[in-house]
Amino acid sequence: MPLTVTMGQVNHHFFYQQSTYPRDCREVQEQCSSHNSTGVFMIKPDGYLEPFEVYCDSTDISGGWTVIQRRIDGSIDFGRDWDSYKTGFGFLSREFWLGNEKLSFLTNQKKYQLVIDMTTSNGSLIRVSYEHFRISDAFSYFKLVNLGQYSGETGICQDDVCTEVEACVCRDGYFLLGSDCVPREQCGCYESEGQTIIPEGEFNVNPRCTRKGVCTNGQISWDETYACSPNAVCDVRNDIRRCYCTGGYNGDGEVCERPPKDCQEIYEDGTSDNGIYRIEPTGWTGEAFEVYCNMTDGGGWTVREKSVIECDNIPLV
């Protein structure tokens, strides 16, 4: 979907000192009224150190529009870093982003209207506008300060026609965590294969469950021997991917074992301590359950009921 974003001056009541260069495309149009003022021109907004080139569009009835973004055919990658969006990129005659720094000086010298023109795949033109567009400077991370009243088409992006997913690009040293850009030191570890963040002390398993990485002090320690037990599956449950034991088996996914069927089996496996254990009798269809096992007097006794009688200061005769 071709997209053009333009800005036009709105009448205001403030006085600005005339500069050598026009400050925007409206002033280009005023100075070049006898010539075609559509194309690439040099401007210099108030306070900006050096003049720079912009694309001016005067094909509209009112004319004097400063084009800040154009997307046509995807020939330019817009998935750029912070510095690229700060300085601008692309080609003014084709696809480009003017640059946040230039845009900041532009929008803070006058009152501007923002117009967005989009052409659909069937050739229909959609236009929306905001009456007062302004962003902050680099110290405030070029935050959107104002948009003003909205007008134009409604329902531009409907669920049945829009398939693109919006994405954010964080500046260098920051990573995307949900919808926020957070400093790297708060992120834990970055795992490049899955492009994900592993919080400090937690782990990540690759999509095939063939290796497991643990984040420690900002570094990932990979266990290349990680593998699922024959009685386990590689799955994602509660947003955690790892090996999970299948039904009837207990364990961490790497080792999955059936619970013993009774205390005798536990005793024969070498356990000699009395205590509570989990068993799953033969034919039992529910979950394994806890029982008390008595390992004295030959061992392996499954206690059906244990009664304790406490005698306090009662004389025995």
N, C-alpha and C positions, 0 to 999 in steps of 0.2 A: 504494500500500500504506500504509494508515494506520499511524502509528508513535507510540508514547508511551514516553517515557523517564522513569522515576521513581527516587527515592532513598528508602530507608528506614533508620532508625537500627538499628544492631546493638548488642546489649548490650555495655557496656564497663565498665572498672574505674577510670575517671578522674573526678575531681570538677570540675564547672564551676560558676562563680558564676551564680546565677539572674539573668536580665535582665528588664527591664520587659516587653518583648515576647517571645513564644515564639521560640525559635531556629530551629525547623523545624516541619514539619507534624506530626511525632509529638507535639511539645509542644502544638501547637494541639489535637490530638485529646485529649490529657490534660486540657487546660484547658476543653475544650468537650465533655466526655464525655456531657453530657445533651442536646446539640444536634447537629444535622447538621454534621459537620466536613468535608464535601466542598464545595469552592468556593474563592473567592478570599479570602485572609487576609493580614494583615500579619505579617511576621516580622523579626527582627533578629539575624543570626548574631553570635557573639562577634567583637568587633573592627571590625565594619562600622559606618560612621558613622551612617547613617540607616536606619530600617526601610523595607522595600519589600514589594510585593505578590507573592504566589506563589499558584499553584493547588494546593490540597491534595486528594488523592484518598483517601477512606476507604471506598470501595465494596468494596475487597478485604477479605478476612476479617480480616487483621491491621490494616489501615488505617494512617493517618498517613504516607502517601507524599507527598513533595514532588516535583511534576512539573517537570522541567527542560526538557523539549522535547515538543512535540506537532506532528505533521504529519498532515493529514487529506485535503485535496483540492487542494493546490498553490496555494491562494489567496495565500500569502505566499511571496515570493522568498527562498530561503535562500542564494543566491549573493551574499553580502554581503562587505563589507570588514572589516578587522581591528577597527576601532572599533565597528562594529555588533555583532560577535560578543563584543566585550568588554563592552558595556553591555547587550546584549540587544535583541530586536525582536519584533514581532508582537503578538498579542492573547491574553491568558491564557485567554479563553473559547473560542478557536479554535486557530490555529496560532501557535507562538512558539518562541523560544529564550530561556531565562532570562537568560543572560549569563555570560561566563567569570569576570568579577570577582566576581559574587555567588556563583557556583559554587565559586570558590576559597575564599572565607571559609566557605561551608557545609561543604565536604568536609574542612576542616582543623580543625574544632572537635570532631568526633566520628568514630566509625567508621560508615561508611554502606555499605549494599548498593545496587548499581545493578541495576535491573530494566528490561528493554526488552520491550515488548509490541508485536507486529506482527500486523495482520489482513490475510490474503491476499485476493485478488480473489474467491475463492469463500467467504469468510467464516470461514475457519479462523484460530484464534488461535495465534500462536507466541510463546512467552515464553522469554527467556534472562536469566540473572542473573550478577552478579559480586559476590563476598562483601565486597570492600573497595575502594571506589572513591574516588580522591583525585587532585586536580590541584594544580599549583604556582601561584605568584602571577604577577603581571604581569612582574616582573623576570626570571622564568624562562620567560616567554612562555606561561604557563598549560599547561606540559607535563604530560602524563599521568604521574603518579608511581606509581600503583598501581591494579590492578584486582582482584587476588586470585583465588580459585578460581572457575572458570566452571562453570555448570550450566544445563541446559535443552535445547532442541532442537538437533539437529546438522544440517548440510547445509542451512542456511537459504537460501543463495544457490547454486543449481546452474546450470550452464552452459545448460541447456535452458529455464530459466524466467526467468533474470535478464538483462535487457537494458540496465539503467542503468549508466552509467560513473561511477565515483567521481571527484570533482574537488576540487582544493584552491584556496583563495583566500588570497593573500598579503596581508600588511598593507601600508599605504601606503608607497611608497618601495622596495618589494621586488617582484620579478617571479619567476614560476615558471620554473625551469630544470630540466627533468626532474622529479624529485620534491622538489627543494629550492627554498626561497625565498631568493634572493640579492639583495644591494643593487643598486640601479639602476646605480651606477657600475661594477659588475663585469659588467654585462650587454651593453654595447655600445649598440645602438640597438633601440628597440621599433617594430615595424611593425604598425600598427593594423589594416590591411585583413586580413592573414592572422593577426593576433594572435600574432606570433612575435618572437623575439629574433635580431638580426643581430649576431654578434660583431664587435668592432672590426677594421676592415680587410677584412672579408668582404662579400659581396654577397647580395642576395635578388632573385629575379625573380618577378613576379606570376603567378597561375595561367594567364593567357593568353599569357605571354611577350611582353607589349607594353610593359613598362617594367622597368628594372633599377635597383635602389638599392644604393649602396655606403655602408657605415657608416664615417664619419671623424669622430673626436673627439666621439663621441656623437650626431652628426647624420647623417641619411640624405640623400645627394645622389642625386636621381632623374634617370635618363636616359630621357626620354620618347620618344626616337627608337629605342630598342631594339626590334629585330624580327628574326625568324628569316629566314634565307635561303630562297629557294624550294626549295633542296636541303637543307633542315633541318627538324627536327620539334621541337616544344616537349615536353619530357619530363623526368621525374624519374629520375635514375640515381645510385645511391650517396647517396641523400637530398639530392641537389642538383638543383634545377629550373633549367633554362636551355635554350637552343637547342642541339641536337646535329645535326651533319652526318649525312646519310644515307649508306648504304653506297656506297663508291666516291668519296666526296668528303672532303676534308680542310679544316679550318678551325676557327674558334671558334664556329660556329653562326650568327653574323651574316653572315659571308662564308664560303662553302663552294665550293671549287674542286677539279676533278679534278686529280690529279698529272700532270705531263707524261709523255709516253710514252717519251721518251729525252732524252739530253743535247742533241741538236740543237734540240729544241723549247725547252729552257731557254735555249740560246744565242740563239735567234731572239726570245725574249721580252726580251732586253736584258741578260742576265747574262753577264759576261765573266771572272769569277773562277774559277780552278780550285778544285775541292773536291768534297765529298761531298754528293749531292743524292738526293732520293727520286723514284723514277719508277714508273710503272705501264704497262708495254707494252700495246699493243692486244691484246685477247683474254686477257690475264692475269686469272685469277679469284681470285687470292690478294690479300693485303695489299700495298700499295706497299712497295718495298724500296729500300735505299740502294745507290748506285753512285758511282764516282769519275768526274767529268767533267773532261776536258781541254779548256780553252777556247782553247788556242794553236793555231798553224798552221791558221787558218781556223775553229777553234772547233767545239764541239758534238760532241766525240769521247767516246763511251761506252767507258771503259777496261775491257776484259775481265779483264786481269791486269796488275798493276803489280809489277815486280821491282826491288829496290834492291840494288845491290852496293856494299858499303863496302870501300874499300881503305885500309889503315892502314900507312904506312911500307913500302909495296911499290914498289920502283923500276920505273919504266916504261921499256922499251927500245924 
